[in-house]
Amino acid sequence: MAMLPLSSVLQSCYLGRGTAGSSKSVACARGCHSERVVCGLRNVDAVQKPFYWNGGNFTQKISSTPYGLMVVAATAADTSVIQTAGQVSKYLFRTETTGLVKVSVDKRNSKYGVQIQVLPSELDGRLGELVMIWGLFRSDSQSLMSLDSQGVGTSNKQSTVETVFQSKSSGKLVELDFELSLAPFYLSFFLKSELASEVNNSEIKSHRKTNFVVPIGFSSGHPAPLGLSFLSDGSVNFAVLSRSSESVVLCLYDDMRKEKPVIELDLDPYVNRSGDIWHASIDGSLPFVGYGYRCKGATAEKTEHVLLDPYAKIIVDYNPPGEGFNLVPRCLGQLCKKPAFDWSNDIRPNIPMETLVVYHLNVCNFTKDKSSKLPAQVAGTFSGITEKLQHFKDIGVNAILLEPIFPFDEQKGPYFPMHFFSPGHLCGPPGDPSSVINSMKQMVKEVHANGIEVFLQVVFTHTAEGASLLHIDKSSYYYLEGDMGMKSGNSLNCNYPPVQQMILDSLRHWVVEYHIDGFCFVNASFLTRGFHGEFLTHPPLIEAIAFDPLLSKVKLIADFWDPVEKTSKEIIFPHWKRWAEINSKFCDDVRNFLRGNGSLSKLATRLCGSGDVFSGGRGPAFSLNYIARNFGLPLVDLVSFSSREVASELSWNCGEEGPTNKNAVLERRLKQIRNFLFILFISLGVPVLNMGDECGRSSGGSPAYCDRKPFDWNALRTGFGVQTTQFISFLSKLRTRRSDLLQKVDFLDEENIEWHGSDQSPPRWVDPSNKFLAMTLKADTGEIESSTASDLPGHLFAAFNSADHSESVVLPPLPAGMAWYRLVDTALPFPGFFSEKGTPIEDGSATYEMKSHSCMLLEAKRTNG
């Protein structure tokens, strides 16, 4: 199949005869009859030289592949098919006079052998000597490579390389050998018969009147999979999607420290393009270590930059001296197979949702502080997490949620990703990017071995401004500014098929290669947007993830926080009974209640698992509850700052703004912190702890993400750190011990819960001045009455007082032989404010005095008598 010439594609840059300039190309002298010409490389860099041809032209290739014969659909009906075997690539051209020219390329004896055969039908009427005029190029047919040959002088000033055909029984034949160091490149040629009567007819070209062009050391490749892949025949396949590019150049590096690629290889749109995917394969034995792309026409102002493959699995930072950070980030894909890793004996914990206790952390900030006492190469990395596994076990955590670990814009933070298929270098040891990959895998394996799952926060709704996707194909991946009110030009069109496929591919990659147990999707409401920004009731991406045979088996969590606009955008999320959600209503309603402004009914709804959100086929286990998170005020600041600047945080400073030495204020703040933690763990749903809240990490009253400080491990040994971590550990064990009431898959039945006022009358739900609520969680009454076991779980009675005065609470009556034991009273001093075994209520009193701004938990147990 004859194709359009490369030079024609590149705005038809034809060269005329007699162009000025001297030639450094050499060839077999006229009349030379050697059967094979051997060429080596004098200078691998392409040099602009005049040449005696009119551009290039590809035929359709019938390529050998690891799957046997592959016939690519032709675009011309008169194309013949030639079978091929082994590593021999064969091409068949049709000439202007409907004749045929066959070309075969094979690799043997550390050389590439090329055989050009002109079939006898083409020789009819042409009795003269047949000569092949040829040359080599890579990225531009006008830029020829400087050649030398064995025992041959230089050619004339026309810059042509001429080789005489040899007569064989099957036709005219030319054989050429090329050193491996030359590859990859294009061989471009046309034919000339010396004794033809008319000069215009002396040249034999393709039926499109262009040169014959054959790739050496590379082939058309395959459009799938996207990214870099290694084939069983030893070749390396490249594939990148770019609908808007007029041309794509594959850039290859033999040294990552070099500013410019050693080879730039133009991809022919008629051979190296299938639909919107550009692809090529090269010999895997060639000495290249890195790669990227130049995309011409996609974003004109960035065509001079080498762009990172969006699907690259191993990336290397590439920052030549003098480059500004306002340019496209200089990253390259590493041209190597994934590093070996031994996953043997790794078992996914597969922890049920209702039993999870999640700890939300930033990989770098978790251990990079000197107080972690870790070696410099370990602090702030994935390995640092494994060194601190005991901390998670001490507080009862069985899942860690990592802030985004993708490469990101370091000026804006991890919620502005540059790439989706590899961990960022900041999270791993310095040096080889493969060590970062293996350090993360080792972390996951060791965390799993300790019964803890690993979740990733992921951002697929937008990218940083320097992401390669913006410059490879903005029209395919992004919304246009103005679509349905889109304010950012970096917003990904998530439900557009190419973007949807990329997101699915990325998620599967993390599950398969890194054994990730779940994902938390930041700005999840944006995932419901359609092609033009409209909201969809059945967004295909969310549905595809929910029913994907691989992804549906991991935890899927929707988080509605928008890091761009710094607000939460709550919607009715299409969950297909598979998706859990970060419950911001829980956060808001608990904060409001404890500062004295919330309604009792909203608090009751959150305590019972947020049935207003998670009914309809899900249940309380799909609610991930939190009090503080990495955006907004941390826990200690929620009770210390409440100025107008942080009004949206629904915080209360407990009587004085900021740091204070007043004991009354400090005691009130300590009670409030305990109250927050108590409600978080006593409520149905999954509690989510925020890194540093257990040791009093403060941002100085700033809700900004950039003001988050590293974890201070010394603070765990302070009085606050000790009592808070012990309290969290107690609450985690309580949830496990009383899983019958606190770890529910389904909502509580009406007969299993009873609401009270302070005097055992029904709560005053609509009275805005009432700031007290109590509830009784009832265990199975039949089991209690029929059993004599003293440790059989009984009812739980919880009370919540956000008023600034005490309440005398009438306790619910119990059957004979049962008594109330106090497990928690947040108003009592440490260590007495919580007890695993429980403290019996004195003298079996029917009332209990609750202090202001406090919470209480009682458990019914059998008495010894």
N, C-alpha and C positions, 0 to 999 in steps of 0.2 A: 504494500500500500504506500503510494507516494504521499508525502506529507508536505505542508508548507514549510519553507526554509526558516531556520532560526533567525537569520538576518531579516527576513521579511516580517517576521513577528515583531522584531525590534525596530519597528517603524521603517522597514524596507531600506536598510542601510546597505546599498549595493556599492561595490568598488569597480571602477572602470579600468580598462587596460592602460598600461603605460603610466601608472601612478608614480610620482617621483619618490625616490628613496632607494636606499641600497638594501640588498637582501643578505641575510645571514643564514638563510636556509640552504641546505645542500641536498643533492639528490644523485641518483645514478646518472652518469653522463649519457648523452644521446648515443644510442647504439650499444649500450651496455646490455649484455645478455645474461647477467647472473640471475639465478632463479629466485633468490630471496634477498631482500634489502633489510639490513639490521639497523635500527635507529636507537640512539640513546638521547638523553636529555642534557643539553648544555646549560640551560637556565630555566628553572621551573616557573619563574614568574612570567606571566604573559606579557609580551612586548608588542606594542603597536607597530605593525609592519604592513606594507602594501602587498597585495596578493592578486593573482590573475584568476579571479573567479567572480561569480555573481551571487554568492550567498550559499546557504546550506539547505539540505532537504533530507528528512528522515523517511524511511519506509516503516511500515508497521512491523514490529518485531514479534517473532514466535519464539518465546523464551523457555529455556529449561528452568524448571522450578523443582523444589523438593516434593511437589505433588505430581511429577511426571510432566506430560505435555500440557502447555497452556497456550490457547489460541485467543488472542485479544481481538475483539470485534474490529473489523476494518471499516474505514470510512469511504472506501472506494470499491465498487463492485468488481474491478478487474485485478484485485489483489490475489496472488497465489499464496498458499500455505505450505511452508516447508517444515517438516518434522525435525525435531532436534533431540539429542540425548546427551547425557553427561553435562559438561560445562561448555558445550559448543553452542554458540548463539548464531542463528542464521537469519539472513535478511534477503528479501527478494524485491527488486526494484523493476518498475516498468519504465521504459525509455520513451523518448519522443516518437520513435518510429515503431512503437508497440513491441519492441524487443525486450529482453530480460537480462538483468545483471544480478548475479547471485554473490552475496558476501557472507562469509563465515568467519567467526571470531572464536578462538579457543585459547586456553591458557595451558602452556606446556613448557617444561624445562625453564621455569622462572621467567618466561617471556610470554607476551601475547602474540599469537600468530594470527594474521589476517590474510584471507585468501579472497581475491576478487576474480570472478569468472564471468566473462562475456559469452553468452550462449551463441551458438553458430547462427541462429536466425538473425541476430543483430549484425552479423558480418556481411550479409548479402549486399553486394554492390559496393562494398568498401574494401578495396584490394590493397590499401596501403598499410604501412606500419601503424599499429595501434599503440597509443601512448596514454598513460594515466597521469593527469595533472592533479597533484594532491598536496595537502597540508594539514596541520593540526591546530586545534584551538580548544578553549574551554568556555569562557564566559562570553565571548564575543567573536563572531566569525571574522571580524576585522583585526583581531589581535592574535597573531600567530605565534606559536611556540618555536623557539630556536632549536633546530635539529642538527645532528651530525650523523654521519654514516661511515662505514668502514671503507677506506681507500677510495673515496669519491671526492672530487673537487666541488667547489661552490657552484651554484647555479647562476644563471644570468640575472640581470637587473630586474627582470620581470617578477622576481620573487616566487617563482614556481618551483615545485619539486616534480620532476618528470621521470617516470619509470616505464620502460618498454614492456609490453605484454609478450609472453611466451606462447607459442602455438602448442596446443595440446589437442588430442582427439576429441575432447569434449568442448573445445572452444579456446578462446584466448584466456590466459591466466597470469595473474600477478600475485606474488606472495611477499608479505612484509612481516618483519618481526619487530616488536617494540619492547623495550625494557619495562619492567614492572614499575620502576620509579617514575615513568611518564604518566601513568594512569592516575586518575581518570581523565579522559579527553575525548574529543570528537575527531574522527578522520573524515575530511571532506574532499571530494574528488569529482572530476568529470573526465570524459574520454575525448581523444582527438585522433582522427585518421589523417596521416600526412599526405596521401596522394588523392584526397577527395578533390573533385573538380571545382567545387564552390567552397569558398572559405566559410560562409555562413552555415554550411551543412557539415563542416569538418568536425565540429564539436558534438559530442553525444552527451546529452543530459537527461534528467528525469522527464517524465511526461508533463511535468509542471514547468519545464524549462528552468530548473534550478539544479544546483549541485546535489550529488548523492552524499548523504551524511550518515556516518555510522559511529555509534558510541563504543569506546574501548575502555575496559576496566569498570564499566558500570552499565546498567540496563534500565529499562523503563520502571522496574519495580512494581509494587503492588499498592493499591489505595488503602488496604487495611492490613493490620491495625494502624491507627494513627500513631505518630511518634516514631521511635526507634525500635526496630525488631531485628533479631538475628535469625537467619534462616539456616536450615539444615545443610544447604550446599556451601556454607561458609560465607555467604554474602550478607551484607547489612542493608536493611531496607529503611528508607526514610519516607514519611508521609505527613503532610501538613495540609490543613484545610484553609483555603483562602479564595473565596469567590471573587473578591474585588480586585485581586492582583492581576495585572496584565502579564507579568512575568515573575518568576521566582528563581532566585540564585541560591544554590546550596553551597555554603561556605564551610570549608574543611580546614582544620588546624592540626599541625604536627607538634605544636608547642603552645600551651595555654597562656604562656607569658607574653606571647607576641600580640602586638596590637592588631595586625591584619592577618587574615587567613592565608594559608599557603596556596590554597586552590579555591577558586570561585567557579562553580559549574552551573551554567545556564540550564534550566529545565525547559525542554521543548513542550509548548502547550498542546501539541498534537500527539505527543508520545508519552510525556511524563505527567499528563493530567487526565483524570477520570472524573467527570462532573466538576465539582468544586475542590477536589483533592489533588494536590501535586505530590508526585512520588518518584522515587528513583532508588536503585540499589547499587552498591559498590562492592568491590571485592573486599572481603573482611580481612585479608592479609595486608592490605595497604596500611602504611604507618601513620594513621590519623588518630588523634586523641580527643578532639572536640569538634563541635559543629554548631551551625546556626543558619539563619536564612536572611537574605535581603528580599524584600517584597516590593516590587516596583508597581506603582499605580494604586496600591492600597492606601497609603498615606504618604503623599509625595515628599513632605518635608522630612521624613524619617528614612528614606530609601538608602541613605549612606550608612545607616547603622545595621550591624548584624544582630538579628533578633533571636531570642531564645525560643526553641521549640515549645509550644504550649503543653505538649505531652511528654516532655523530657522527664525521665525518672531520676536521673542523677545530674545535678547542675553544679557549675563551678562559677564562683564570683570572678568577674573579668573587668578590672578597673585599670585601664592603662593610665600612666601618668599624664596629668594635665586635663583629664576629662572632667567636665563639670557634672554635678549631681542633678542638674536640670535636664539632662539628656536621658535617653532611654537607658535604664540600668544595664550595665555590661555583664550579662550572664550568658554562659554557653552550656549547651548540653554536653555531657561527657560521653564520648563514644566508647562505651564498654558495657559489658554485661553486668547485671546487678550483682553486688557482692554476695558471696556465699554466706548463708547463716543456718545454723542448726536449730530448727524448731522442734526437734524431737522432745517428747515428754511435755510439751506445752498443752495444757488443757484449759479451754475457756471456762471461766467460772459459771457462766449462764445463771446468774443470780436472778430470782424472780423480782419483778419491778417493785412489788409491795414491800420487799425486805431491804431495799436499797437505802444506804446513807451515803450521800454524794458530797465530795469535797472539791470545790472549784478553785483551781490554782493556775498561776502563771509559771511556766517551766523555769524561766531565767530568774525571776524574783523570788522563787521559793527557796533557793539555796545559794544565791550569789553573794549574800552578805557574809562578811568575815565571821560573823557569829555562828555560821553553820560549821565552821572548823573543818571544812573539806578542802582537799588540794585544789589549786587554782584550775587545773585542767578538768576537774569534776564539778566544782561549784557552778551553779547556774545552768547545768546541762541535764539531759535525760538521766545520766548516771547519778546525778545528785538526788533525783527522786528515789532511786533504789536505795541510796544510802540512808534515806529518812523514812523507810517503810514502817518502822516501828511506831512513828508518830501517828500514822493512819490507824494502825492496829490499836494503839492506846486509846484513841477517841472513838473507836467503833466504826470507822469508815470502811465501806466495802466497794466503793467506786470513786475514781478520780476523774474529774472533768477538766481537761487541759484547754486553756485559752488557745486561740488559733496558733498553730505551729508552722503554717505555710510560710515561705519567703514573703516578706512584706515591706512596705514603704517605711523605712526606719524613722522618717520624719513624722509620720501620722500614727504609727502603731500597728499592732497585729491584726486589726480589723479592716485593714486595707491591703489585701493580698496581691502579690505579683504573680503567683503560680499556684497550681493545685495538685501537683503530683509528687512533691518531695518535701521533706522537713527542712526548715530553715537552718542555715549554718550556725545561727546564734544559739541554738538549743543543743549543739553537740560539741565535741572536742575540736580544737582548731586543726586545720590541715586538710587531709583527704576527705572529700564529701562522702565517700563510702563509709568512713568511720562514723559519720553522723547518722547515717542510715542504720548501721549495725548497732550503734549505741541506743537508738530508739527501740529497735527490735529487742535488744537485751533487756531494756527497761520493762517493756510490755511482758516479756517472758517471766521476769522475776516478780513483777506485780501480780501476774496470774498465779504464780506458784504460792503466793500469800493470800489467795482467795479474793483478790481485788480486781475489779474490772476497770478498763480504760476507755473513756469517752473523749471524743474530740469536738470542740467547738469549731464550726466551719462557716465560712462566709462565701456564699456563691451568688450574692445579689449585686455585687459591684467589685471593681478592682481598683488598685492604685493607678494613678495617671501614667506611670511608667511601665505598666504591664505590657508584655509583648502582644497580647491579644488585640490591644487597641491599634497596633500598627501593622499587624498581620492581616486582620480582616474585621474592621470595626463594624461594617454593615451587617455581617453575619452574626456577630456575638453581642452587640450592644443595641440599646434603644437609641433612637435619634433624639436629640434634645428637642423638647416640645411635645413629644408623644404623651398624650394623656397627662400633661402636667409634669413630665420628667424634668427635674432641675439639673441632674448631673449627667454629663456625657459619659460617665464611667459605669452606668447601670447595665448589668447583663440582662439580656432578653432570655430569661431562664426557661421559658416554655417554647422557645423556638427550637426546632429539632436538633440542629448542631450543638447548641448550648446544652440542651437537655441531655444529649448523648455524652458530652464532655463531663457533666456533673455526675452522671451515672458511672462513667468509666473511672472517674476520680474516686468515688465512694467505694466502688468494688476493689480498686487498687489498694486502698487503705485496709479494707477488710481482709483481702487475700494476702497481701505482702506484709502487713504490719499487725494482723490479728486484732484489729480494733473492735471493741465490743458495742460501740454505739456512737451516735452523732447528735450534736445539738446544733440546729440550724438557726443562726443569727438572722434577724430581720425576716423571719419566716413568712410574714404576711405578704412580703414582696414576691414570694414564690408563687403566689396565686395570680400574678399578672399575666395577661395574654400577650399576643404578638405586638399589639399597639399600646400596651399599658393598661388595658381594661381589666377589671377584676373578673376572674373565672370561678364558677361554682364547682367545676370539676377540672382543676388544673392538671394537665397530663403528667408533669414532672412529679408532683406529690403522689399521684396515683401510681406512677411507674415505680417509685421508690417503695411505696407501701406493699406492692405485690411482686416486687423483684424477688426471684427465688433465693438470692443471696442476701440482699439488703433487708428483706422483711424479717430475717432471723436475728437482726441486731436491734438495739434500742434506738428508736427514732424520736427525737425531741424537738418540738418547735419552740423557738424563742422569738418573741415579737419585738425585741429591742432593736432599734435602728441606730447603728453607730454613726451614721452620717448626720442625721437630724437630732440625734441624742434624745430620743423619745421612744416610748413603747406604743406600737400600733396594734391594738387588740382587734381581732376579727373573729368571726365564727369560722374556725379552721376546718377544712375538709379532711377529716382524720382517717376515714375508712377503718375505724376501730383498731388502728395500728399505731397512730401517732400520739405520743404524750406531749405535754406542754409545760413550759416554764410559767408558773401561775403568778402573774404580777398582781392580780386581784387579792391574792392571799397577802402579799407584802403590803399593799396599800391599806387593806382593811384592818390588819393587825396593828400596823403603825398608828392608824387613826384611833383605834380603840385604846391603846396604851397611852396615848397622849391626851386622852379624854374627849376626843371629838367623834368617835365612831359609833355606829349603831350596833345594838346587841344582835340583831338578826343577821347582819353581815358577818360578825364574828362567829356566830353559830354555824353559818353556812361554810365558813372556812374550816372550822374545827371538824366538821363532818365530811370533808373531802371535796367541797366545791361542786355540789350537785348541779348548780346552775350552769356549769361549764362542762362537766365530765359525765353527765348522764347520757342516755341514748347510745348505750352499747360499749361504753368504756368503763369508768369506775374511778374511785379515788386514787388507785395506784398509777393513773396516768397524769396526776397532778404533781409537778415538782415544785415544792414550796420553798420559799426563801425569805429571809428578812433583809439581808444586805447582799450586794453583789459588787463586781469590779467596776461598774459604772455607778456613780452616786456615792453617798456617804457610807463609809464602813460602819460597823456596828457601834464602836465606841463613840464615833462622831454623831450617830443618830441621837444619842442621849446627851450630847455636849454642845451642839450648835443648832440654832433655829432662827437665824436672822432672815431678813427678807430675801437675801441672795440665795438661800437654800430652801425657800418656801415650798417648792415642788417636791422636796424630799420627805415631807410630812414628818419632820423630826421635832423633838422637844428637848431643850437644853437642861431641863430639870431645875430651873431656877436661876441659872447664871450662864452667860455665854462664854464658851471656850474653857480653857484651863482654870481651875479654881483650887483653893485650899480649904474651902468650907466643908466641914464634915457632913452636914445635913445634905448638901447638894451631892457630894460624892457617894453617900449611902443610897440616895435616891437613884442615882445613875447606875450604881451596882445592881440594885433591885430591878431596874428596867432591863438591863442586859440579861439578867437571869430570866425575867418574864418573857423576853423575846425568844430565848432559847427553849424555854419550857413549852411555850405555845407551838413553836416550830416542831418539836418532837412529839407532842401529845396529839397533834392534829393528824387526821387521816391524810395519806399522801406520802410523798418521798421528800424527806428533809434535805436541803442543799446548804452546806456550810460554805462560807466565803473565806478564802485564805487569809490568815492573820487575825480574824475576829476573835479567835481563842486566846490570843496573847495581847489584845488591845492595840492592834496596829491602827494608827490614825493617819489621815491625810491632811490634818490641820484644818478641817472644816471645808475642804474643797471636794466637790463632787466629780471633778475632772479625772479622767482615766490617767492622764499623764502625771498626776500627783500621787499615784500609788507608790508606796515605798516597799523595798524588799522586806521579806519576812525576817523578823528579829528573833533569832533562836534563844538569845539571852532572856528575852521577855517571858519565855515559857517558865522560867525559874522564879519569876516574881510572884508575889502573893496573888495578884490578879490572874496571872497565867496558870498557876497551879490549881486554884479553885475552879477556874472556868473549864480547863481541860478535864478535870475530874468530874465536873457536872455534866459535860457533854458525854463523857464515857458512861456515866450512870444512866443518862437518858437513852443512849444507844442500847444498853443492856436491857433497860426497861421495855423498850419497844420489842425487843426479841422475846423477852420473858412473857410479856402480855400481848403477843402477836394476835391472840384471839380477838382483841379489841382495838389494837393500835396498828396492825398491819393487815388491813382488809383489802381483798380483791374487789369485793362488792360493797356498796353502801350499807350502813347499819340499818337493820329493820327498825320500824317505829317502836316496837316493844323492847328493843335493846338500848334505848336512850330516853332519858327523861330530863327536862329542863326545869330549873328552879330559880326563884329569887332567894334573897338571903334568909327568908323565913319559911322556906319550903313551899311558898305559894308560887303560882306561875310567874315567870319573868314579866316585868313591865316593858314589853317590847317597844312600845311607841313613846315611852317617856324619855325625852332627850336628857333629862337630868339624872336618869338611872345609869350608873356605870358599873353595875355588878351583874355577873352571870355565873350560874353554876350548872353543872350537868352530871348526871349519873350514867355511867356506861355499865350496862348490866351483863354479867356473864350468864351462862346457861343455868337457870335456876334449878332445873331438875338435877343436874349433875352435882350442884353444891349440896342440895338437901339429901341426896342419896349416898353421898360419900362422907367418909370419916377422915379423909386425908387432910392434915393441917395445912399443907402447902398448896392445896387446890386453889387456883385463881378465883378470887371473888370479884365483887363489883368494884369499880373505880369511881371516885367522886372528885371532880375537879372544879375549882372555883377561881374566878378572875375578877379582881377589884382594881379598877383604874381610877377610882375616886381618891381625893386627897384626904380622906378620913377613913377610920377603921369601920369594919362591918362585923356584927355579931351574927355568925352563920349557924343556922339550925341544920344539924346533920340529918340525913335520911335515916329512918329506923332500919335496923337489921334483924334478921331472924335470930332466935335464941342460939347462943353459943358462938355468935359472930361479933366481932368488934372492928372498929376503924383503927387503922394504923397510918400514921403520917409518913408519907414518902418524900414530899416536897413542901417547903414553905419558904418562898424566896425572900421573905422579910427577916429570917433568922440569920445569925452570923455563921460564917464558915468555921468548922465543917458541919455544923448541925442543920444546915438548911436543906440537905437531902440525905436520904438513908436507903440503902438497898434492902435491908431487912424490914425497915419501918419502925417507927416509934409509936407505941399505943397511946391513944388519946387518954389523958389522965382521968381516972375514976369513971371511965365510960361516959364522959360528959356528952350531952346531946347538942351542945353548941361549941363553936370554935371562933376565937377572936382573930379576924384577919386584919392585918395592918393595911395602911394605905398603899396604893401602887404595888400590889403583891399578887402572887398566884399560889395556889395550894393544890396538892394532890393527896387523896387518901385512898387506901386500899382495904377492902373488907377481908378479914382473916378469921379463922376459928380461934377461939380462946383455948388456953391450955386446960381450963376447967371443963 
